[in-house]
Amino acid sequence: MPRGVAKQNLPEKICPTCGRPFSWRRKWARNWETVLYCSERCRREKSATVSPMHAQGTGTGRAGR
């Protein structure tokens, strides 16, 4: 007799860094509400995402000097 929940019935979230959906994992059982990122890599790169303002070259970087 199978235990638990079928894989297709697990809750999902969307990762704000990569935009991909990710499913509930057993290691996140206690804090699923606070999980935001699909992986450690996306969590580390959360601040490395380029804002639209910097992507257009209108930021305060030194690229134009």
Protein Blocks (a to p, Z undefined) as FASTA:
>chain_A
ZZhjdfklpccdddfklopacdddfklmmmmmmpmbfbfklmmmmmmpccfklmnopacb
fklZZ
